[in-house]
Every structure is written in structure tokens, then in C-alpha cells.
């Protein structure tokens, strides 16, 4: 057990400001589990219950198993904070309790396994670093001249685009966009480590700092001033996690591929000449829209496709539904992921879209599973793949 500390006081002060309005009942996991202990206000009530006496009398505080379980049954989608009537920093609370779980080793076996993989192999799959560039070979791309080359812009590929077969076309698509527009870019290659997002999400900010420092130092060695990624998890890590653990030392501008594409289109360097006849919708990743405020860039890019038929999902932008795959929930309750995802799949079906574009590999993976499970005739594309299709035509 640990003594009452400043973080206990901070969390208790936040919890005591909850007005029990119930607006956060839109929490995607609470809607499925229906237990008050999994409700955001229920989590705050547990904090009040467990911390009040300890903070008041400076006694030792023990976080309960129920509270830890509730925190890890959360997708970290930030929908609760987005709608909170009194603007409570709820994500700060969830992250702080996860940090306490990290310190006490109160993780599920699967979460612990992921942590060990990332810590020992620097990627989420536990695969050799030598395989990090396999995607380039499979796509017939020679990246030797781009690897560890001095350049002001770096493409950070990320673990999923590097190693996962389901994301096999994402990295080649980003490279095609950069090459077509003559962007002078570099990649870290075998020096690229996991961005640290899974470690941050699990509460291990002290360990995540090691990953942030490594990637920062390698990027600085190459003179990088801007970094582009197609992964919303990497994007959030760079935008929020790295400044948090590195402070002012992290001064690299962070771009999602949609932001760079929008910029290149406006400069006349990227031209989307080929029409796409299928009806398109876009799924906003939670980490892009609610965590980082990235809303318009993907839509601006899609609108540039000739004769595009674009329709928003019923829940979109800051009100977008969570896919269910975030917050490391897949490692704790895959059935719950499927239940949460079913509502998004229903919206996709309702939209009658033939292509679902997204900007997150976790979203893509989860939507693919939901589409397959429900037998929908819908193509699921990363938005980088959609851009290449509009740039080069149907391949």
C-alpha cells in the first residue's frame, strides 16, 4: 500500500466535483456492461469512497480490484470527458489510476505479455527488429536510400503498419503519396521503436519515456523537424505523450497523413484525378478527433476526390462512436470489444456506404472484424489507401 499522495488529493478533488448528471452514460463500455461501477460517475464515486478517509487522515490508500477492473474495461475514447457538463478532466483520472496499477503490477496476463514484448523487442508483436522493414520488400519498394537519411520530414511507420499483414498496404500507400509529391523524407528503419502508445495507455509513463527519448534522439540525429504518421495511436503519443514526458525538448511538428495530404493538395502538389464511384464514409478515430482535435483534414481530402459521394455516419466528428478497440481493451475483454463495435457497424450499415475510410489501424482492424461478422459488403480502407486510389486510379 502507498501513503496518501498528491495524486490521491488531485483525483479526489476532481471526483468531488461530479454532479451526477448522468450525461456520461454514453460511455460505450457502460452501455454494454450496465454496472454502475463501470459508469464514469461510478468510477468517480469509488475514488471518493476509497480516497476520502485516507486523504483526510493521511492514511494509507489501497485502490480496489473493482476500480482497477473498471479502469481497464475502458476504451479511453474520451466520450465522457467530451460531454461532461462541468468539464472534469476525466481522462487524467483514468490515466492516473492506470499508473497506480502499473506501479503495483495489477495487470492482466495479456497486458503484462504486451508490456514485456514492447520492452524487450521495441514492438507490440515481439518480433525481431530486422522484420520492421518487411512491408517494403513485400510491396516491392526499395527504401534503402530513405532509411536514416538526413531530411526535415520523417515518416514514422509504426508497429502495426510495419508488422501486421492486415495493414500491409498502409505504409506503401504513405510512401507512394510522399514520392508522388516529391517530399524529401526519411524513415528510421531498424532504429524505429514503438512510439510508446501502448505503454502510455497501460499507465507506464516512466517506461514510455525511454521509448520517447530513443525516437526523439534518432529523429534529431537526422535533422527532422516534422514527423508524419498514418497511425492515430502514434499521432496521439507524439502530440500528447512525448511533450508530457520530454517537455520542451520535444519540438518536432506532428502531422497525420491527412494533414500533410491536405497541405499538399492546397499547394497543388497532390492531385486526386481519379473518381471513385463507391459511396464513401469516414470513421473518426477517437485518438484523432477527441484527444487531438483533428476533424477537418480527412474530410477536406475526401472532398477533393472527383465526383465523390461522401456521407457522414450518423455519429461523427466529436460525437463519433468508439470502435471498441482502444484503450487496450482487446487485451482485457475481446467480447466486450465486439459488443461495443456492433453499434458502429450498425451505423455503417445504415449509411449504405460501400467504402469506410479511417485513420487508425486499430479502427481498421476492429471494423474489418465487425464487417466480416455481420456479412456486410463494405470495403474498409485506411485513408492513405483511399488517397492512393484517387491519385493513381483503381489498381
Phi, psi and omega per residue, in radians:
X1 nan 2.748 -3.118
X2 -2.107 2.661 3.123
X3 -1.229 2.799 3.059
X4 -1.032 2.205 -3.081
X5 -2.182 3.095 -3.118
X6 -1.018 -0.640 -3.096
X7 -1.191 -0.576 3.050
X8 -1.081 -0.754 -3.137
X9 -1.114 -0.814 -3.136
X10 -1.024 -0.824 -3.108
X11 -1.175 -0.665 3.118
X12 -1.118 -0.717 3.121
X13 -1.092 -0.699 3.102
X14 -1.157 -0.811 -3.101
X15 -1.064 -0.634 -3.099
X16 -1.249 -0.219 3.135
X17 -1.570 -0.136 3.122
X18 -1.102 2.329 -3.103
X19 -1.802 0.152 3.074
X20 1.014 0.571 -3.104
X21 -1.216 -0.490 3.115
X22 1.506 0.045 3.123
X23 -1.043 -0.531 -3.107
X24 -1.348 0.177 3.033
X25 -1.127 -0.180 3.081
X26 -1.294 -0.054 3.088
X27 -0.826 2.137 -3.027
X28 -1.097 -0.578 -3.141
X29 -1.418 -0.602 3.070
X30 -1.095 -0.670 -3.131
X31 -1.051 -0.460 3.123
X32 -1.606 -0.772 -3.054
X33 -1.385 -0.625 3.070
X34 1.096 0.331 3.045
X35 -1.686 2.331 -3.137
X36 -1.052 -0.499 3.130
X37 -1.158 -0.334 3.099
X38 -1.708 -0.087 3.093
X39 -1.317 2.455 3.100
X40 -0.897 -0.744 3.125
X41 -1.205 -0.524 3.094
X42 -1.192 -0.642 3.072
X43 -1.138 -0.741 3.107
X44 -1.117 -0.643 3.114
X45 -1.144 -0.663 3.083
X46 -1.103 -0.686 3.105
X47 -1.110 -0.744 3.091
X48 -1.049 -0.768 -3.063
X49 -1.171 -0.768 -3.055
X50 -1.422 -0.525 -3.000
X51 -1.683 -0.422 -2.990
X52 -0.970 -0.933 -3.079
X53 -1.176 -0.709 -3.114
X54 -1.113 -0.736 3.140
X55 -1.209 -0.717 -3.103
X56 -1.111 -0.739 -3.058
X57 -1.868 0.136 -3.134
X58 0.955 0.745 3.097
X59 -1.612 2.996 3.071
X60 -1.238 2.453 -3.100
X61 -2.027 2.252 3.092
X62 -1.994 2.143 3.105
X63 -1.386 2.304 -3.027
X64 -1.325 2.776 3.068
X65 -1.073 -0.668 -3.138
X66 -1.075 -0.715 3.141
X67 -1.189 -0.766 3.100
X68 -1.047 -0.768 -3.127
X69 -1.107 -0.689 3.128
X70 -1.138 -0.696 -3.121
X71 -1.157 -0.627 -3.132
X72 -1.556 -0.001 2.978
X73 -1.700 0.404 -3.097
X74 -1.942 2.411 3.119
X75 -1.501 -0.044 -3.111
X76 0.991 0.619 -3.071
X77 -1.344 -0.316 3.095
X78 1.276 0.252 3.105
X79 -1.125 -0.622 -3.134
X80 -1.118 -0.808 -3.136
X81 -1.178 -0.600 -3.115
X82 -1.095 -0.548 -3.058
X83 -1.847 -0.079 -3.059
X84 -1.000 2.191 -3.085
X85 -1.176 -0.486 -3.116
X86 -1.907 0.295 3.017
X87 0.940 0.796 3.095
X88 -1.291 2.424 3.103
X89 -1.374 1.239 -2.985
X90 -1.132 -0.632 -3.130
X91 -1.091 -0.600 3.079
X92 -1.044 -0.691 3.138
X93 -1.149 -0.872 -3.106
X94 -1.058 -0.741 -3.131
X95 -1.126 -0.683 -3.103
X96 -1.168 -0.694 3.107
X97 -1.178 -0.631 3.075
X98 -1.133 -0.626 3.078
X99 -1.111 -0.665 3.096
X100 -1.136 -0.683 3.089
X101 -1.100 -0.690 3.106
X102 -1.064 -0.809 -3.113
X103 -1.106 -0.589 -3.085
X104 -1.631 -0.024 -3.138
X105 1.207 0.485 -3.086
X106 -1.624 1.097 -3.130
X107 -2.016 2.754 3.032
X108 -1.263 2.757 3.122
X109 -0.990 -0.682 -3.132
X110 -1.192 -0.661 3.106
X111 -1.177 -0.699 3.099
X112 -1.121 -0.664 3.107
X113 -1.102 -0.761 3.103
X114 -1.066 -0.785 -3.131
X115 -1.013 -0.791 -3.127
X116 -1.149 -0.647 3.098
X117 -1.101 -0.840 -3.108
X118 -1.130 -0.730 -3.085
X119 -1.180 -0.615 -3.053
X120 -1.633 -0.529 -3.086
X121 -2.024 -0.086 3.119
X122 1.127 0.418 2.983
X123 -2.625 2.801 -3.000
X124 -1.334 -0.178 -3.086
X125 -1.754 -0.164 -3.113
X126 1.267 0.399 -3.103
X127 -1.657 2.783 -3.113
X128 -1.109 2.553 3.102
X129 -1.041 -0.513 -3.119
X130 -1.079 -0.339 -3.139
X131 -1.612 0.025 -3.068
X132 -1.138 -0.435 3.136
X133 -1.791 0.229 -3.115
X134 -1.048 -0.565 -3.134
X135 -1.003 -0.618 -3.113
X136 -1.190 -0.775 3.125
X137 -1.108 -0.723 3.139
X138 -1.132 -0.520 -3.138
X139 -1.601 0.019 3.140
X140 1.261 0.470 -3.124
X141 -1.823 2.323 3.061
X142 -1.681 1.904 -3.079
X143 -1.799 0.171 -3.055
X144 -1.051 -0.640 -3.112
X145 -1.358 -0.241 -3.140
X146 -1.738 -0.257 -3.057
X147 -1.374 2.132 3.119
X148 0.973 0.625 3.085
X149 -1.592 2.536 3.074
X150 -1.161 2.201 3.129
X151 -2.868 2.745 -3.129
X152 -1.456 -0.335 3.139
X153 -2.073 2.346 3.076
X154 -2.092 2.450 2.979
X155 -1.700 2.036 3.090
X156 -1.644 1.956 -2.973
X157 -1.272 -0.809 -3.116
X158 1.584 2.765 -3.063
X159 -1.119 -0.806 -3.031
X160 -1.181 -0.753 3.117
X161 -1.217 -0.439 -3.141
X162 -1.384 -0.706 -2.945
X163 -1.981 -0.461 -3.017
X164 -1.496 2.217 3.115
X165 -1.080 -0.551 -3.141
X166 -1.145 -0.412 -3.129
X167 -1.811 0.333 -2.989
X168 -0.962 -0.482 -3.095
X169 -1.685 -0.074 -3.059
X170 -1.206 -0.974 -3.120
X171 -1.064 -0.814 3.078
X172 -1.023 -0.606 3.129
X173 -1.155 -0.770 3.113
X174 -1.082 -0.753 3.135
X175 -1.085 -0.712 3.111
X176 -1.073 -0.712 3.117
X177 -1.098 -0.794 -3.113
X178 -1.157 -0.720 -3.139
X179 -1.213 -0.736 -3.114
X180 -1.066 -0.602 -3.101
X181 -1.677 0.139 3.080
X182 1.001 0.686 3.053
X183 -1.364 2.233 3.106
X184 -1.430 1.799 -3.028
X185 -2.278 2.889 3.088
X186 -2.302 2.837 2.966
X187 -2.256 2.700 -3.127
X188 -1.379 -0.343 3.132
X189 1.092 -2.256 -3.103
X190 -1.222 -0.243 3.097
X191 -1.446 -0.134 3.122
X192 -1.303 2.230 3.028
X193 -1.859 2.807 2.989
X194 -0.817 2.451 -3.125
X195 -1.094 -0.336 -3.127
X196 1.727 -0.056 -3.090
X197 -0.935 -0.818 3.133
X198 -1.067 -0.609 3.129
X199 -1.212 -0.744 3.085
X200 -1.058 -0.799 -3.114
X201 -1.102 -0.539 -3.129
X202 -1.417 -0.173 3.130
X203 1.798 0.043 -3.075
X204 -1.621 1.023 -3.094
X205 -1.085 -0.556 -3.141
X206 -1.146 -0.674 3.097
X207 -1.344 -0.673 3.126
X208 -1.017 -0.508 3.131
X209 -1.078 -0.578 3.112
X210 -1.082 -0.730 3.131
X211 -1.212 -0.715 3.128
X212 -1.083 -0.782 -3.123
X213 -1.122 -0.737 3.140
X214 -1.060 -0.913 -3.104
X215 -1.117 -0.693 3.107
X216 -1.039 -0.843 -3.093
X217 -1.115 -0.711 3.135
X218 -1.162 -0.669 3.108
X219 -1.170 -0.724 -3.133
X220 -1.142 -0.618 3.108
X221 -1.039 -0.499 -3.113
X222 -1.660 0.045 3.113
X223 1.319 0.437 -3.077
X224 -1.289 2.314 3.093
X225 -2.009 -0.372 3.128
X226 -2.352 2.467 3.121
X227 -2.208 2.341 -3.134
X228 -2.055 2.457 3.122
X229 -2.504 2.690 3.064
X230 -1.813 0.079 -3.088
X231 -1.843 2.172 -3.120
X232 -1.192 -0.522 3.097
X233 -1.174 -0.780 3.066
X234 -1.090 -0.740 -3.122
X235 -1.018 -0.834 3.138
X236 -1.145 -0.672 3.114
X237 -1.050 -0.777 -3.122
X238 -1.231 -0.649 -3.070
X239 -1.389 -0.598 -3.028
X240 -2.052 -0.841 -3.070
X241 -1.176 -0.824 -3.071
X242 -1.144 -0.806 3.068
X243 -1.038 -0.547 -3.123
X244 -1.200 -0.704 -3.067
X245 -1.685 -0.371 -3.113
X246 -1.883 -0.263 -3.137
X247 1.166 -2.530 -3.090
X248 -1.154 -0.243 3.124
X249 -1.074 -0.535 3.110
X250 -1.475 1.767 -3.086
X251 -2.186 0.427 3.139
X252 -1.590 2.299 3.116
X253 -1.239 2.378 -3.068
X254 -1.932 2.271 -3.137
X255 -2.254 2.354 2.902
X256 -1.402 2.689 -3.093
X257 -0.989 -0.533 3.126
X258 -1.215 -0.589 3.101
X259 -1.185 -0.746 3.119
X260 -1.173 -0.732 3.130
X261 -1.077 -0.747 3.112
X262 -1.062 -0.741 3.114
X263 -1.100 -0.771 -3.119
X264 -1.191 -0.619 3.085
X265 -1.117 -0.788 -3.115
X266 -1.163 -0.450 3.088
X267 -1.523 -0.046 3.132
X268 1.383 0.214 -3.110
X269 -1.581 -0.458 3.122
X270 -1.994 2.104 -3.105
X271 -2.082 2.139 3.090
X272 -1.711 1.648 -2.981
X273 -1.624 -0.351 -2.986
X274 -1.760 2.226 3.111
X275 -1.229 2.627 3.024
X276 -2.094 2.027 -2.991
X277 -1.307 -0.434 -3.084
X278 -1.244 2.577 3.069
X279 -1.252 2.321 -3.020
X280 -2.035 2.460 2.919
X281 -2.258 2.902 -3.115
X282 -2.246 2.275 3.080
X283 -1.703 2.008 3.120
X284 -1.261 2.074 3.043
X285 -1.201 2.409 -3.120
X286 -0.984 -0.719 -3.070
X287 -1.206 -0.448 3.074
X288 -1.412 -0.897 -2.941
X289 -1.440 -0.862 -3.070
X290 -1.526 -0.613 -3.137
X291 -1.365 -0.725 -2.982
X292 -2.038 -0.077 3.061
X293 1.281 0.337 3.128
X294 -1.525 1.894 -3.041
X295 -2.130 -0.909 -2.904
X296 -1.474 -0.541 -3.046
X297 -0.949 -0.833 3.127
X298 -1.042 -0.683 -3.114
X299 -1.233 -0.670 3.103
X300 -1.080 -0.684 3.132
X301 -1.181 -0.830 -3.115
X302 -1.063 -0.646 -3.130
X303 -1.120 -0.340 -3.125
X304 -1.446 -0.114 3.088
X305 -1.274 2.222 -3.096
X306 -0.987 2.338 3.075
X307 0.951 0.566 -3.067
X308 -1.149 2.460 2.992
X309 -1.916 1.699 -3.076
X310 -1.993 2.326 3.089
X311 -2.367 2.295 3.106
X312 -1.216 2.600 2.953
X313 -1.189 2.689 3.130
X314 -0.908 -0.721 3.062
X315 -1.836 2.017 -3.040
X316 -2.496 3.015 -3.122
X317 0.923 -2.250 -3.067
X318 -1.186 -0.267 3.126
X319 -1.758 0.189 -3.102
X320 -1.036 2.527 3.079
X321 -1.294 2.555 3.050
X322 -1.309 2.506 3.113
X323 -1.327 -0.294 -3.135
X324 1.712 -0.202 -3.033
X325 -1.609 -0.074 -3.051
X326 -1.461 3.048 3.052
X327 1.172 0.266 -3.105
X328 1.196 0.346 -3.107
X329 -1.080 -0.542 3.136
X330 -0.999 -0.506 -3.116
X331 -1.431 -0.238 -3.073
X332 -1.945 -0.543 -3.093
X333 -2.833 1.510 -3.095
X334 -1.161 -0.524 3.098
X335 -1.154 -0.679 3.114
X336 -1.147 -0.648 3.068
X337 -0.989 -0.816 -3.126
X338 -1.107 -0.684 3.134
X339 -1.149 -0.777 3.115
X340 -1.116 -0.738 -3.092
X341 -1.121 -0.485 -3.069
X342 -1.039 -0.554 -3.138
X343 -1.236 -0.667 3.074
X344 -1.155 -0.743 3.131
X345 -1.070 -0.656 3.094
X346 -1.094 -0.692 3.108
X347 -1.173 -0.672 3.109
X348 -1.104 -0.759 3.118
X349 -1.109 -0.733 3.140
X350 -1.089 -0.633 -3.099
X351 -1.213 -0.324 -3.083
X352 1.050 0.441 3.090
X353 -1.227 2.567 3.082
X354 -1.770 -0.332 3.055
X355 -2.296 2.249 3.009
X356 -1.884 1.964 3.079
X357 -1.651 2.626 3.113
X358 -2.654 2.958 -3.118
X359 -2.157 0.613 -3.052
X360 -2.650 2.179 3.136
X361 -1.107 -0.580 3.103
X362 -1.181 -0.741 3.061
X363 -1.035 -0.801 -3.102
X364 -1.043 -0.813 -3.127
X365 -1.075 -0.778 -3.099
X366 -1.223 -0.706 3.117
X367 -1.167 -0.708 3.091
X368 -0.981 -0.769 3.139
X369 -1.120 -0.730 -3.131
X370 -1.192 -0.703 3.112
X371 -1.102 -0.757 3.126
X372 -1.134 -0.775 -3.118
X373 -1.062 -0.634 -3.078
X374 -1.688 0.046 3.068
X375 1.130 0.579 -3.140
X376 -1.455 2.500 3.087
X377 -1.606 1.247 -3.069
X378 -2.291 2.349 3.081
X379 -1.609 2.304 -3.123
X380 -1.892 2.055 -3.071
X381 -2.201 2.466 2.871
X382 -1.184 2.589 -3.060
X383 -1.136 -0.431 3.055
X384 -1.131 -0.645 3.091
X385 -1.171 -0.664 3.108
X386 -1.133 -0.728 3.129
X387 -1.068 -0.780 -3.141
X388 -1.111 -0.670 3.116
X389 -1.097 -0.712 3.116
X390 -1.298 -0.421 -3.133
X391 -1.420 -0.700 -3.038
X392 -1.924 -0.292 -3.036
X393 1.624 2.942 -3.131
X394 -1.060 2.248 -3.125
X395 -1.708 nan nan
